[in-house]
Each structure stands twice: as C-alpha cells, then as structure tokens.
Amino acid sequence: MLRIRLQLPRNTPAQHYNHQDLIHDAIINALTAAGADSTAVIGHQASLWTFAPLGWHRGHAGIAHSLVISTADPALARVLSRIDPAHVIQRRRDQDAGSINFSAATRQPEPDPLLPGQNRMGCFLLSPLVLQDHSHTGKGKRWHQDFNALSQTLSETINRKLSFVAGREVQLCIYPDSLYLHANPKHSVLVNLKTFQDGRKSFVIGMQAPLLLEGSEADLRLAWYAGIGEKTRSGFGCLGLVEQGVGR
C-alpha cells in the first residue's frame, strides 16, 4: 500500500482542467511509463487505486495545485514509488479539451494515518463519493445526491463494494457529519468526466461531506488506500484526514 502527493511549487501556475479524464489519463501515462501493465490500471480487473486533484473549482472547471495518488495493491505500490512527475502530462488534440502538466511537481510519500489498534478515523472526501441509485428504473444511470437518503444503507453499500474488490468481508460503519448535512442540505457536485467530439458530455454526480469511519484497522486502511464507493479508479471516493485538511 502506498499513497503519494505530487505538489506544484507555489511559483508554478496551478493546472486547469475541464473534465476528470484529463487528469486520469495523465496519471495512467505516468504509471505505465513507470512500469505498470495497462491491465493493472484500467479495466474491470485493474488493481485497487484512486486519486484526487487538490485545489478549487470555478463552475464546472477545476484548478489543481496537487494530486494525491493512492493504491492498496502491493505490486502497483512498487510502480507508484517510481512514478516520475515529468510523465504526468496529457494534451488533447482538440484545444478546447485542455491539457494538464505536473512535470514541475515534487513527489512526496504520505505517511500511513493509522496507529496500531486504531478503530476510527475522521475523514473528509478529497474527491466526491459516487454511488449509483439502483432504485432508478428509467433510462440511463442515476446517482445518489443526498447522504440523508442513504442513512440506513450507506455502510452496507460501501462495504459491499470494498468486500468485492478485496475478496474478503469488510465491515465498516460510516457516518456522515449530521451538522454538516444540516448546514449544507445540497452537498452534491456534478463532475464532467469527458467531452466527446460532437460536444456531448459524460458526467457523474457525487457527494461531499465529512465522514466518521469505524471498523478494524485492516478495513480502515483498505478504505484509505483504495478509496470508497464507485469509480474510484476514475478519481472518486479518495479520503483525507479532517485534522490535516487539504494542504498546499
């Protein structure tokens, strides 16, 4: 398991992006350049990994000064330890699709957040939590937008996903911060994934709120390094520690 942070110097312009796949593809480029097989980082059989761009948004456009990249897979962790920021570059042929360049970034390993025997962790979401609403029977996918509507099933839903990818039973209890939800009844965010050549956009809707995670040390560590929810390898469900904030 390994988690790193690629951080641009303060005198280097932050990177602008208008869809999440731009950053995803730049990280894939760097991982494969570091020796990862493509099947380990993309596709349904890919290893457990996630990422989060850190910065801010203006409308649906993102501005990132840092990237957190994390994996729960030992083999991919060895590759991640060799990643070269000079390869975290992605340019699109279409100028409107944008580009991303983290070649000037420093690479810093992040310490493991858990003490021996620790069974709870106060977190916030560095990237939105995405969960499909399977009660929707209409055309296309619908995404959950309200933690309050998931109060009875949130832990079960996330445990099911983590148990499947880990090949063992995961038993976490996950509690959104009720005060935050009361103060922020609208806590969903629309994230553009990609823009097609005909102008159509692919997007998902995720949720953001502080979370309390309770469970075994092994289950907490899995959630920390692998991310939680759906589309983790596309940059969703990446956790941060409440007491540390985002940082710069």
N, C-alpha and C positions, 0 to 999 in steps of 0.2 A: 504494500500500500504506500502511496506517495501522493503528495499534494505540493504543487509549486505555484509561485506567483511571478508572472512576468510584468515588470513595472517600468513604465517610461520615465526618464528623468523629467524633473519639473520644467526644465527649459526646452523640452521637446513637445511639439503640439500633440494634444490628445487626438485619437483616431476617430473619425466619423464613419458611421455605418448606418445603412437604412434597412438592412434585413439581417437576421441572425445567421443565415447560412454563409454569409461572407466571412464571419469570424470562424465558424465551424470548419469551412474548407481551408482556411489559413492554418488552423491547428492540425488538421489532417495532413496537409502538406509537410508540416514540421515533424510530425510523428513518423510518417513514412520515411522522411529523409533521415531520421534518427534510427531507422531500422525496423519499424513496425510493419508487419504484414497488413495489407489493406483489409483483410477479413477480421483482423483484431480490433479495428477502429470503426468500421462501417458495416452495416447489415445487421440482420436479426441475431446472428451468432457472435457479434462483436463482444469484446471484453467490457467489463464494468468501468465506465469512466464518465466524467461530466466536466463542465466548465462554466465559467461565468465572466462576462465582461463587467468591469467595475468602472463606474463613472456616473453619468446622468443622462437624461433624455430631454429632448425638445420635441414635443409632439410624439410622433412615432419614430423619429430619428434618434439613434444612440450616439453617445460620445464616450469613449473608453480611454482611461489612462493606465489600466492594468487588466491583466487576465489571470484568473485562477483556473488551473487545470488539475484535475484530481482523478485518481484511479484506485480501485480496490483490488486490481489484478496484479499479482507479483511480477509476471513477465512484462506487462505493459508498464509497470512502475520502473523497471530497469531501462526501458526505452525512454520513458519520460525524464529520467535522470540525465539523459544525454541530449535532450532537446536543445536546439540552437535557436535563439530568438531571431537570428538572421533569416531563418526559413519560415517564420510566421508572417508570411506575406501572401496576399491574394489580390489579384487585379482582374476585373471583368472587362471583356471586350467592349461591352456597352458602357459608355462613360457614366450614364445615369445610374448604373448598378453599383458604382463606387469601388473603392479599394481599401485595403487595410494593410498596415505595415508596422510590425513591432520589432523590427531589426535593431532598433536602438535600446531595447528594453534590457534591464538586468534580470537575471534568473535567481530566485530565492526559494529554497525549500521551506515549507511551512511546518512548524512543529506539530506533533500529534497532540490533540486537545484534551485527551483523556488521561486521568490519573488511575492507577491500579484500583479496581473495585468501584470506580465511579459508575453510578446508575442513572444519572440525569444530566441533561445538557440544555442550557438556554440558547436558542438559536434564532436567527432570522434568515430569510431567504435572499441569498446573493442574486439568484435568478428565480423567476416565478415558478411556483408549483403548478404543474399541468396534470389535470385528471379528467378523463373523458366521462361525460354524463351518459351512462348506458341506459338510463330510463327514456332517453330520447329515441323515438321510433321513426322519426321522419327521415328525410333525405340528408345525407352528409353527417358529419360528426358535430356534436355539441360538447362544449367544455364547461366544467363547473366554474362558477364565478363567485361563489359565496361560501366561506367556511362554515357559516351558521347552518347552512343546509346540509352540511356533512358531519354535524356534531356526533352522530351516532355511528357513522361508518368510516370516518377519516382514517383511524388507526388500522382498521381491518383492510381497507383498500390499499394503503401503502404497504402494510405487511404482506399482503398477497403478492404484490409486485416484487418486493425485495426477496421474499421466500422463493419465488420462481427463479429469479436470476442467480440467487446464491446457492440454490439446490439444497436448502435446509429451511427449517421453520424459523421465522423471525417473529418476535413478539414485542413490538414496541407499542407504547402508549403515547399518543401525540395530541397535545392540547394547544390550540391557538390561543393567543392572548386575548381574553374577553374584553378588557378595557380598550385595547387597540381596535377590536372589531366594532365596539360601541362608538368609538370616536371616528372610525373610518368604515361606515357601512358599505361603501363602494371601495373594495380593495382588490379588484381585478384589473388586469392590464392586458391589452392586445399587443401581441408581438408578431411583426412581419417575419416570416421565415424566408421567403424568396419572392422574386418578381419574375414572371415569365415574359418571354419576348413579345407577347401580344398585350402586355400591360396588366394582365391579371396578377393578383397577389395571393399567396398562400400564407395563412396566419393561424395562430392558436391564441387562446385566451388562458392566462394563468392567474394565480392568486398570490398575494404577498401579505405576510403578517409575521410577527414574532411567534415562535413555537417553543413549547417545552417538550422535550423528548425524554421518555423514561424507558429503561429496559436494561438488559445485560450490557456489559462493557463491549462484548463482541458485536451485538446488534447496533449499538450506538456508533461504533467505529465503522461498521459497514455503511450505515446511512451517511456518515460524514464523508467517506471517501467515494462512495458510488453515487450519491445523490438520492433523492426520493421522488416518487411519482413517475409520470410517463415522460418520454422524450428526454431523458437525462443526457443521452449522448448528443443531443442537439442543443445542449446548453440550458437545461431547465432543472429545477429542484436542487441546485447547489447550495449547501448550507454555510452559514457563517456564525461566529460566536457573538452574542449580543454585547458582551463586555468589551470586545475588541473593535466593533464597528467595521466599516469598510476599509478605512486607512487610505494612504496615498503614498 
